[in-house]
Amino acid sequence: MGGLVVQRVFRLHDRRGAGNAHSCDRERPGRCGRSLGERGCQRHGYEVSVVSTAAAALKAFHQAEFVLLALELPDIDGLEVCRCIRAAGDLPIIAVTRRDTELDRVLGLQAGADDYLAKPYGFRELLARMDAVLRRARPTPSAPKQVSRGRLRIDGHTREVRLGDKRVVVTRKEFDLLILLASQPDTVVSRKQLMSRVWAETWMESARTIDTHVSSLRSKLGSRDWIITVRGVGFRMGRARAQRPPGLRSRDGS
């Protein structure tokens, strides 16, 4: 049975010790909507509460440890909300939307989302992605302390990426992918290895997801040469030539 699509924001508290989560989502009420999502989250260790606007979410996300963010919000563009939350720190974010082109996914990841979930989706998939993002948000002491590759510097302790003197803002998964490749620059890392070490085994649509994250990293680093595709195998770290930052013009205007 059809119904009115309702804009709303969930707040999830993880009773299992993984923290709490603030979720912005858009669902159908009734059998396929709030009761299913809230009861399902509660059965798996989350407490669910609701706020009604993106403005309220921007005030409340500081109390959360996870965000499920609908990009179709009534008062503020979801991508802008995502950028604001990401600028405030490393809070894990899953973007939820009906938009599912490659460009949409890249824009969502570039705005700061750690994962991108297209509607319609099943609750088990949502729960698996939530668990995976929270798991990846835990400290990873085995990561290299610092990796340098030409002008590129990656700090495993602060999880900061710098290109020359410029800080590059990346998501958690983008960071994990980049430091994995950069820590073994002369080695081709297979897609299967990336799946195993960056994503959980429950990760779905892996090939498309890996390609989207690689595309986003190349864009943020300003060159495709930083990450080399080895067809049929995987990826390896490259080294881009020095170039002017995007948008910077020479004196003659070129």
N, C-alpha and C positions, 0 to 999 in steps of 0.2 A: 504494500500500500504506500502510495506517495505521501509526502508531507512537506511542511515548510522547512527550508534549510535555515538553521539557526547559527548565528555567529557567537562563539563563546570561548572562554579561556579556562582550561583545567589547571589545577595546581595539584601536583602529585607528591606525596610524602613517602619516601621509601622506608618502610619499617624494618627492612632487612639490614639497614646500616649503610646503604649506598647513598643516603642523603634524601633530599626531597626534590620534586620537580615542578616546574611551572609550565603549564601547557596551554598554548593557544590553538584551538581546533575549531572546525566547523563541521557539524554533524546533523543528521536527520533525527528528530526526536522519536521516542517510542522504541519499538523492537530493535531497530538498527542503530539507535543513537545513544543518548546519555546513559540509560540504564545498563546497556550492554557494556559500554566503555568503562563506566564507573565501577560496576560490579566486577568486571574482568580485572581491572587494575587492583581492586581491593583483594580479590582472591589471590593475586600474585604479589602481595606485600605492599601495595601503595594505598594511601588515603587520597581521595579525590575531592577537591573543592573547585569552585568556579568563579571567575571574574568575567565581566561582560564586554570589556573594550581593550584595545591595544594600549590606550593611555593608562588604564589601570594595571595592565601587565608590566608596563615600563616602570611603574612605581613599586611593583611587588616582586619583580624577578630577583632583586637583591637577596631575598629571603630563600631563594630556591637553589637547587643544585643541578637542575635539568630543565630544558625548555622544549616543548613540542609546539611549534609555531605555525599556525595557518598563515599563508601569504595573502589570502583574500580577506582582509580585515576592513571593517566599515569606516573607521575613523583615521587610521594611519596606514600607509602602504606597508605590507608585511616585510618587504626587503629592507625598508628603512628601519623598522623595528629590529630586524635581525642585525643590522649594522650597529645600532645603538647598544644592543646587548653584548655583541662581540667586542665593541670598543671598551666596554667596562671590564672585560676579563675573559677567562677561558671557560665560561659556563657552557656545557654541552648543549647543542641545539640541533633538533631535527625539524626541518622545514616540511610542511604538509600542504599539498596543493593539487589542483586538478590540471595544472599546466605541466606537461611532461615532454617537451621537446628538449634536445640537447642544450640549446641556448638557455632555456629556462633553468635547467639543472646547473649549468655553469654559473649563471647569475646568482642562483641561490647559494652555491658554494662560495663564490667570490664575496657575497654579502656576509659570510661568516658561519653558515650552517655546516655542521659536521656530517650531516646525512640529509637525504632528500627523499621523501616518500610521496609517491603520486597516488591520488585517489582514482578509483576505489581500491581499498586495501583491506586485508583481513586482520582481525585483532591479533592473531598469533604472530603475524609478520611484524605488526607494530610493536608488540611486546618483545620480540626477538631483537629488533633494532634498538629499542630502548635499553635492553640489557647489555647489548654490545657496546653502545655508546658510553654507558656508565662504566662498563668494565674497562674500556680504553681510557677513560678519564682518570683512572687510578694511577698513581706514580709508577714509572717504569725505570727502576734503578739500573737495569742492565743496559740502558741506552748510552751511547758514547757521550762523554762529557762535552766535547767540542769537536766539530768537524769543519775543516776549511777546504774550499775548492775554488782557487783563484780569488775573485772578489767576494765569493759567497761564503758566509760564516754561519754555522748552525750550532747553537748552544743547547745541548741536551739537558742541562740543569735548569735554565730559565725558560726553555722551549721557545727561544727567540731566533728568528732568522734575519740576517742582515746582508744586504747587497751593497758593498762599499760602505758608505756611512748612512745608508737608508734602511730603516726597519721595514721588513715585509710582513704584513699581517696574514697569517695562514691559519686554517682550522686545525683541530687536533689530528685528524686523519691525514691531512696534507703534510703536517709536520712529520708524523710517523713514517709516511711514504718517502718524504724527502731525505730524512736522516738515514733511513735504511739504505737508500740508493747511494747517498753521499759517503757513507761509512765503508763502502766497498766499490769505489769508483771504476775499477777495471773489470768488474764482474757483472755479467748479465743476470738480473734477478727475474726469475720466471713469474708468470701470473699466479701460478699455484703457490709459490713462496710468498708473494705479496698478499694473497688471500689468507694464508696461514698466519703471517706475522703482523699484518696491519689490520685485517678484518677478521672477525670471528667466523667459525665454521658455519654459523647460521646465516651468514651474509648471503643475500639473494641478488641475482642479476649482476654477478661480479664483473664480467668483462666490460659491460657498459659503465659500471660504477668506477672501475679503475681508470678507464679511458677518460671519463669526465674529470676525475681528480687530477690526472696528469695534465689534461688540457688547462684546467684552472691554475695549476702550479706554473706551467709555462707562461701563461698570461701574466701572472703576478711577478714572475722573475724577468719578464720582458723579452724572452727569447725561447724558441723551441730547442735551441742547442743545449740547454741545461739538462734536459732529459731526452735520451735517444731511444727511439723505438727499434727493437730488434724483432723483425716480423716473424711471427710464428713461435716466438719464445717469450719475450717479456721486455724489460727496459734496463738501461744502464745509465749511469751518471755521465754527463758530458761537461763541456766547459764553454761558455759563451764568450765571444769577444767583447771587449769594452765598448760601450755605446752610450749615447746620451739618454738620460731618463725619458720616459714617454712624456710628450707635451713640452719638452724643453727645446727651444729653437736657438739656432745660431744667430750671430749678429746680423747676418744678411737675410734672416727670415726663413731660411731653409730648414 
